[in-house]
Amino acid sequence: MINERKREGILLISVIVLCGITLGHAELFSFFKIVFLLFVLLVIGMVLFVYNLTKESAKRSGLANKMIGLPLLCFILMLFTSTVKKSWDKKKALQIVTELNDYQSTNGVYPVALQAIGELDEAYVYIVDSTQTSFVLHYSVDGWHYCKYSSKTKVWIVND
């Protein structure tokens, strides 16, 4: 009974850690690491499930079901988290562009740094030309790709 609880506790702690990693690191390479870990847990769960079919153990099949269900739940949570983060990043970038354009219409030039409009997030890279008449803003989408906006073209481009 204690060993069963220990295993379930370790499993739940592992799931919590995976979810924490997911919420903290939504970059592409972290995504691959997390998917690999979830895949390993899923395979272990499937092996336990098949093993329990031969042994007909109800207690062990509960652990196998958790080993299959929790990685799938984490994977769904990870996809949702990644989608939400991308949406928030894009919304924030659009807000920054609007504030930069408002600053330019008020002052006649774009600011030298984003701090002039109150933006302190270093995830957004802002480059203004020497005459302060145009700028480029870009940010990392997923660790591999980045999204870039040019005030000259007024177009967002996603590159790798």
N, C-alpha and C positions, 0 to 999 in steps of 0.2 A: 504494500500500500504506500509506504514512504517512497520507494523507488519510482512508483508510478507518478506520484505527486512531484517528485524531483524532475522527472522527465517533462511533465507538463509545464512545470515552472520554467525550466530551461527553454522549452519551446516558446512559451509566451514572452520571455525576456528577449529571445532571438527575434521574435516578430516585432516587439516594441523597438528594438534597436534598428531593425530594417526600416520600420516606418519613420524613425527619427532621421536615419540617413536619407531616406526619400525626401522628407520635408526640408532637410538642410542642404541637400546637394541635388539640384535638378539639372546638372550639366550632362552632356551626352555620355562622357566616359563613366561617370558615376551611374548613369542609367544602365549601361552595359554590365557593370559590376553587380548592381542590384538585381537585374534580370537573371544573371548567372546564379546568384545566391538563391533567388526564388525558384529557379529551375532545379537546383540541387535539392532544395527542400521538397519540391513537388515530386521529384524522382524518389527520394527517400520515403515520402508518404505513400506513393504508389507501390513501392516494394513492400512496405509494411502492410498495406491493404491486401495485396495478393497473398502475402504470407499468412495473414489473418484469415483469409478465405479457406486456406488449407487447415488451419488450427481451430477455426470456429470460436475464437475468443472475442467476446463482446467488449471487454475492457480494452483490449489492444486495438480493436477496430475503431474505437472512439479516438484513440491517439492517431491512428492512420488517417481518419477523416479530418482531424485537425491539421495534420501535416499536409494534406491536400488542400483543404479549404483556406487555411490562413495565408499560404503563399499566393493563392489566387486573389484573395481579398487585398493583400498588400500590393499586388500587381495592379489591380483596379484602382486602388488608392494612389499609387504612384502615377498612373496615367492621368488621373484627375488632377493631382497636384501639379504635374508638369504643364497641363493645359491651362490651369488657373494662373500659374506663374507667368507663362508666356503672355496671357491676356493682360495681366497686371503690368508687366514690363512694357507692352505696346501702348497701353493706356497712359502710363506715366510718360513715355517718350512723346506721345502726341501732346500731352499737357506741357511738357518742356518746350516743344516747338512753338506752341501757341504763346507761351510766356516770352520766349525769345522774340517772336514777331511783335508782340505788344511792346516789349522793351525797345525794339528798333523803331517802331512807329512813334514812340514817345521821345526817344533820345536821338534819333537820326542814324544811329549805328548800333550794331550788335554788341553785347557785353564781351569783355575780354575773357571772363570765366563764368561758369554757371552759378557761382556763389552770388553774383550780382542780382540774380533773380530768386535767390534763396534756396537754390538746389544744392544739397550737400552730398547726394548719393554719387559715389565714385564709380558706380557701374556704368554710367553714361559718359562717354568720351566726347568732349566738345572741342572742336577746332575752328577757330575763327581766322579769316585771312588778315593780313597786315593792315588793310584799310578798314576793317570791321564792317564790310558791306555784304559779306556772305559767310556761311558757316556750314560745317558738316557735323552731324551728331550720329554716333553709333553706339550700339550695345550688343553684348553677347546674348544670343538667343538660347543656345544649348551647349556651349562649350566648343562647338565645332563651327557653327554658323553665327553670323552676326548680321544685324539689321542696320542699314545706314541711310540717313536722310541728308539731302543736300538742299540748301536754301536756294541755290541757283535753279535746279531742276524741279524742286518741290515734289520729289518722288522718293518713295521708300524702296530700297533694294536689299534683298537678302542674299548674302554671299557666304562662301566658306573660305 
